[in-house]
Structure formats: C-alpha cells, structure tokens
Amino acid sequence: MSAAVAQSLLGSYGEQSGKVASELATLFSSARDFAKAVEFYLLAAKQAAEVYANAEAAVLAGRGLEM
C-alpha cells in the first residue's frame, strides 16, 4: 500500500515532488523500494540544508546512507 501512495503522490506532484521528498522517502522505504527511498531521503536532506535545518538534514541524510 505504501508504494501505491508514493506513486500517487509522485503523479500528483510531478516535477514538484521535491516538496514532499521526506514523505516519499518514508513511503518508499516502507514499500522496500530502497533505491527510491535513498533518492528522496538525500533530496529531502539537501532541501533541509538549504534552509539551514542542519539537524534535520543530518537525520535525513543518515537515513539515506543507512540503506
């Protein structure tokens, strides 16, 4: 079910999917699509770092690297 929700979000957000990168990462991880999860965890980390949310960026990057 997580994969279906993630695909729905991707379809809804299209090129703006970065806005929900953290949510997509979690959903893809739950769906065991680790390649996509890593992609979106690292995107979410990059976005967090851009707005100086360094602690969140570190957590998100760490989750991506753990996969």
Order of alpha helices (4+ residues) and beta strands (2+ residues): alpha-alpha-alpha-alpha
